[in-house]
Amino acid sequence: MQLPLSGITVVSLEQAVAAPYATRQLADLGARVIKVERPGEGDFARRYDTTVHGHSSYFVWLNRSKESLTLDLKDPRGMEILHQLLDDADVLVQNLAPGAAGRLGLGVDALAERYPRLIPCTISGYGTSGPWADRKSYDLLVQCQTGLVSLTGTPEETARVGISVADIAAGMYAYTGVLTALYTRATTGAVHPVEVSLFEALAEWMGQPANYTRYGGSQPARLGTQHATIAPYGAFPTADGRQVLFSIQNEREWAALCARFLGRPELTDDPRFATGSLRVANREELNAVVAERLARSDAEEVLKDLEDIGIACAGVNDVAAFLDHPVLAARGRWRGVAVPGATVQALVPPADLAGVPARMDPVPDVGEHTETILAGLGRTAAEIEALRADGVV
């Protein structure tokens, strides 16, 4: 079966997380993604760790279904090869260091003049204009700059979000931006370059606390698993030492919790707790009532009781428990993906398209497809060997 993006070629000058995440999702949909890497070492994300059969956990996650081509773009022969690829490419994605694309002659204006059908996608830290255009960035810097770290953690200590949330946000917006640009080109003929910054991607995700702070006069409190504007909401310990998280979303649920779980129906209209705002204002007293009730039952009993009265709840898993989650197993969400020398388990892309199988092709070794790609561009075996000997590929 032909996949939705079959026939689309994406060339990517990518490294780290944001751009590889965007292009992997394009590859998931059938695009041919040619990943251009440095000769020898390749994408530095290959060496973030060695936990997955000697490969980086980041790289394995982000780079399946791609072709790896090594090129020295500072050598004119390497740049010539890149331009040959761009002659037939639909998209160029890059997240090079600030200003690097322009110095290589790959700025948006230069590309538009030479390749009028090519969609350039630029991923930067803080945008390609403005006072911070020349600053390097990485995920935690952006978490700090957007204020996310100030919201995350306990009252005593801030914390980073445990995944690369700024990179992921930027990768998602780059992915959807490229899809939109491809659709627009197909339907109108117009070509729109795409630009995404890590800072502005995560800034969008900060919309609710931004509104709360601007119009409420203070930012949401940092409360661990508790919620700054809803109570009760959070994880509470149970009699067997586990934790159960639940939240009350409306007055109907609050009344049911009081009568059927806490066994104290009079709390429904208690002046301290009668509205959502009052429950937040009197959180400590409310949490004491809830904690006392949970401490009398094991986690499974608590979960069953809450589910029986229609309260959303869950145990607090560690990553090992997530890997064995019954929903992922029952819905067949894990697939085997080849990496050099082994096979690993990877999650099927979350957006299911009815009748379209998931593409889960191998993760490439550094430069694995160099000879094939160069041969497809008309290079002979002797020419390829000469390029390799000179360190161009």
C-alpha positions in Angstrom: 0.0 0.0 0.0 1.3 3.5 -0.9 1.7 5.6 2.3 0.4 9.1 2.4 3.7 10.9 1.8 5.1 8.4 -0.7 6.9 10.3 -3.4 7.9 13.2 -1.1 11.6 13.6 -0.6 12.9 15.3 2.5 16.6 16.3 2.9 17.5 17.0 6.5 20.6 18.7 7.9 19.6 17.6 11.4 21.1 16.9 14.8 19.9 16.4 18.3 16.2 16.1 18.9 13.8 18.7 17.4 14.5 18.3 13.7 15.0 14.5 13.8 11.6 14.2 15.6 9.9 16.3 12.9 11.5 14.3 10.0 10.9 10.9 11.6 7.2 11.6 11.7 7.4 12.5 8.0 9.2 9.2 7.4 6.5 7.4 9.4 4.0 8.6 6.7 6.1 7.4 3.9 8.4 10.3 3.0 11.9 9.5 1.8 14.0 11.2 4.4 17.7 11.6 3.6 19.6 12.4 6.8 22.8 14.3 6.1 25.5 13.6 8.8 29.1 14.5 9.4 31.5 12.0 8.0 32.8 9.6 10.6 30.9 10.8 13.7 27.5 11.6 12.3 24.7 13.2 14.3 26.1 13.9 17.8 22.9 12.5 19.3 24.3 9.0 18.3 26.6 9.4 21.4 24.2 10.7 24.0 24.2 7.3 25.6 24.8 3.6 24.6 22.0 1.9 26.5 20.1 0.4 23.5 22.3 -2.4 22.3 25.2 0.1 22.2 23.1 2.8 20.5 21.7 6.0 21.9 18.2 5.8 23.3 17.5 9.2 21.8 18.9 8.3 18.4 17.0 5.0 18.2 13.7 6.8 19.0 14.2 9.6 16.5 15.7 8.1 13.4 14.0 5.0 12.1 12.9 4.8 8.5 15.6 7.2 7.3 18.5 7.0 5.0 21.9 8.2 6.3 24.3 10.1 3.9 27.6 11.4 5.2 28.7 14.7 3.6 31.3 17.3 4.5 29.4 20.5 3.5 32.5 22.6 3.9 34.0 20.9 1.0 32.7 22.1 -2.4 32.3 18.5 -3.6 30.0 17.8 -0.6 28.0 20.9 -1.3 27.7 19.9 -4.9 26.2 16.6 -3.9 23.7 18.3 -1.5 22.6 20.6 -4.3 22.0 17.6 -6.6 19.7 16.2 -3.9 17.9 19.4 -3.5 17.2 19.5 -7.3 14.6 16.8 -6.7 13.7 17.4 -3.1 10.4 18.7 -1.8 11.5 19.8 1.7 14.8 20.8 3.3 14.8 20.7 7.1 17.7 22.1 9.1 18.5 22.9 12.7 22.1 23.9 12.3 23.8 26.4 14.6 22.6 30.0 14.3 23.7 31.5 11.0 25.2 28.3 9.7 22.7 27.7 6.9 23.2 31.2 5.6 27.0 30.9 5.6 26.6 27.7 3.6 24.5 29.5 1.0 21.3 27.7 2.2 19.4 30.7 3.5 15.7 30.9 2.7 16.1 33.5 0.0 18.9 31.7 -1.7 17.0 28.5 -1.7 13.8 30.1 -3.1 15.8 31.6 -6.0 17.5 28.3 -6.9 14.7 25.8 -6.0 11.3 27.5 -6.3 9.4 24.4 -5.4 11.5 23.5 -2.3 9.9 24.0 1.1 12.6 25.1 3.6 12.0 24.4 7.3 14.2 26.1 9.8 14.3 25.1 13.4 16.1 27.5 15.8 16.4 28.3 19.4 14.9 31.7 19.6 14.1 32.6 16.0 16.2 33.8 13.1 15.5 37.4 13.9 15.3 39.4 17.1 17.9 40.1 19.9 18.5 36.4 20.6 18.8 35.1 17.0 22.5 34.3 17.4 22.2 32.4 20.7 22.6 28.7 20.9 20.0 26.9 22.9 19.0 23.5 24.2 15.9 22.1 25.8 16.5 22.9 29.5 17.6 26.5 28.6 14.2 27.0 26.9 12.3 25.3 29.8 14.0 27.9 32.0 13.4 30.9 29.7 9.7 30.2 29.3 9.1 29.9 33.0 8.2 26.2 32.8 10.8 25.2 35.3 9.4 27.7 37.8 6.1 25.8 37.6 7.5 22.3 37.9 8.6 20.6 41.1 7.6 21.0 44.8 7.1 24.2 46.8 10.7 23.8 48.0 12.5 23.1 44.7 12.1 23.6 41.0 12.7 20.8 38.5 13.0 20.3 34.8 10.3 18.4 33.0 11.6 14.8 32.7 11.5 14.7 28.9 12.9 17.1 26.2 9.6 18.9 26.0 10.9 22.1 24.2 12.5 19.9 21.5 9.4 17.8 21.2 7.1 20.9 20.9 9.3 22.4 18.2 9.5 19.1 16.3 5.7 18.8 16.4 5.2 22.3 15.1 7.8 21.8 12.4 6.1 18.5 11.4 2.7 20.1 11.1 4.1 23.2 9.5 5.7 21.1 6.7 2.5 19.1 6.2 0.6 22.4 5.9 3.2 23.8 3.4 3.0 20.6 1.3 -0.8 20.7 1.3 -0.7 24.4 0.3 1.8 23.8 -2.5 -0.3 20.9 -3.8 -3.5 22.9 -3.8 -2.4 26.4 -4.7 1.2 26.1 -6.0 2.4 28.6 -3.4 5.5 27.7 -1.5 5.7 28.9 2.1 9.0 28.4 4.1 8.4 27.1 7.6 10.2 28.5 10.7 9.9 27.2 14.2 11.8 28.1 17.3 12.1 26.0 20.5 11.3 29.0 22.6 8.1 30.0 20.7 6.9 26.4 20.5 7.1 26.0 24.2 5.8 29.5 24.8 2.6 28.4 23.1 2.3 25.5 25.6 2.6 28.1 28.4 -0.6 29.7 27.4 -2.7 28.8 30.5 -0.1 29.8 33.1 0.6 33.0 31.1 -3.1 34.0 31.2 -3.3 33.0 34.9 -0.3 35.1 35.8 -1.1 38.2 33.6 -4.7 38.5 34.8 -4.5 36.9 38.2 -1.5 38.8 39.5 0.6 35.9 40.5 1.7 32.7 38.8 0.3 29.2 39.6 1.8 27.6 42.6 4.4 24.8 42.3 2.7 21.9 44.0 4.2 18.6 42.8 1.4 16.4 41.6 -1.2 18.8 43.0 -3.0 21.2 40.6 -2.7 24.9 41.1 -6.4 25.7 40.2 -8.3 22.4 41.0 -8.7 20.6 44.3 -8.7 17.8 45.2 -6.2 16.9 42.4 -3.1 15.0 43.0 -1.4 11.8 44.2 -2.1 10.5 47.7 -0.4 7.6 49.5 -2.5 4.5 50.2 -2.3 1.9 53.0 0.1 -0.4 51.0 2.6 2.3 50.3 1.6 3.0 46.8 0.1 6.2 45.4 -3.2 6.9 43.7 -3.8 10.1 41.7 -7.3 11.4 41.1 -9.0 14.7 40.3 -12.4 16.3 40.8 -13.5 18.1 37.6 -17.0 19.3 38.5 -19.6 19.7 41.3 -21.3 16.4 40.4 -18.0 14.5 41.0 -17.4 16.4 44.2 -20.8 15.4 45.6 -20.2 11.8 44.6 -16.8 11.8 46.2 -18.1 13.2 49.5 -21.1 10.8 49.7 -19.8 7.6 48.2 -16.0 7.6 48.8 -15.3 9.9 51.8 -18.5 8.8 53.5 -19.1 12.4 54.5 -22.0 13.8 52.4 -22.1 17.0 54.6 -18.8 18.1 53.0 -20.6 18.7 49.7 -22.0 22.1 51.0 -19.4 22.8 53.6 -18.6 26.5 53.5 -14.9 25.7 53.1 -15.4 23.4 50.1 -18.7 24.3 48.4 -17.1 25.6 45.2 -14.0 24.9 43.2 -12.3 28.1 44.2 -13.1 27.5 47.9 -11.6 24.0 47.7 -8.4 25.5 46.2 -8.3 28.2 48.9 -8.7 25.5 51.7 -6.6 22.9 50.0 -4.6 21.9 53.1 -7.7 21.1 55.1 -9.3 19.3 52.2 -6.2 17.3 51.4 -6.0 16.2 55.1 -9.6 14.7 54.8 -8.8 13.0 51.5 -5.4 11.6 52.7 -7.0 10.1 55.8 -9.5 8.2 53.7 -6.9 6.9 51.3 -4.6 5.8 54.1 -7.3 3.3 55.2 -7.3 1.3 52.0 -4.9 -0.4 49.6 -4.3 1.1 46.2 -6.4 -1.4 44.3 -9.4 -0.9 46.6 -9.1 2.9 46.2 -8.9 2.7 42.4 -11.9 0.4 42.3 -14.0 2.6 44.6 -13.2 5.7 42.7 -13.9 4.1 39.3 -17.2 2.8 40.6 -18.4 6.3 41.3 -17.0 7.7 38.0 -13.9 9.5 39.3 -10.9 9.5 36.9 -8.0 8.0 38.7 -4.8 6.1 38.2 -1.8 4.5 40.0 1.5 6.4 39.7 3.6 4.3 37.4 7.4 4.2 37.0 8.8 3.8 33.5 9.0 0.0 33.9 5.3 -0.2 34.7 4.6 2.0 31.6 6.5 -0.4 29.4 4.2 -3.3 30.6 1.0 -1.2 30.4 -2.0 -3.4 29.5 -3.4 -0.8 27.1 -0.3 -0.8 25.0 -0.2 -4.6 25.0 -3.9 -5.1 24.2 -3.9 -2.6 21.4 -0.7 -3.9 19.8 1.2 -0.6 20.1 4.7 -2.2 20.2 6.6 -3.2 17.0 10.1 -4.5 16.4 12.4 -2.1 14.7 15.9 -3.0 13.4 19.0 -1.1 14.6 22.5 -2.0 13.6 23.2 -5.4 15.1 19.9 -5.9 17.0 16.1 -5.4 17.1 14.3 -3.1 19.5 10.7 -2.4 20.5 9.2 0.9 19.4 5.8 2.4 19.7 3.6 2.7 16.7 2.9 6.3 15.7 -0.1 7.5 17.8 -2.2 8.9 14.9 -3.8 5.8 13.3 -5.0 6.3 9.7 -7.6 3.6 8.9 -6.2 1.1 6.4 -2.7 2.6 6.4 0.0 0.4 8.0 2.6 1.9 10.2 6.0 2.4 8.6 8.6 1.1 11.1 11.8 0.7 9.0 15.3 0.3 10.4 17.4 2.9 12.2 20.4 3.6 9.9 24.1 3.3 10.8 26.3 6.3 10.1 26.5 6.8 6.3 24.8 3.5 5.7 23.1 4.7 2.5 25.9 6.9 1.2 27.0 4.7 -1.7 23.4 3.9 -2.8 22.5 7.6 -2.8 25.6 8.7 -4.6 25.2 5.9 -7.2 21.6 7.2 -7.7 23.1 10.6 -8.4 25.3 9.1 -11.1 28.6 8.8 -9.2 30.7 5.8 -10.2 32.3 3.4 -7.7 35.7 5.0 -8.3 34.3 8.5 -7.7 32.7 7.4 -4.5 35.9 5.8 -3.3 37.8 9.0 -4.1 35.3 11.0 -2.1 35.5 8.7 0.8 39.3 8.7 0.7 39.3 12.5 0.9 36.8 12.6 3.8 34.1 14.2 1.7 31.7 11.4 2.5 
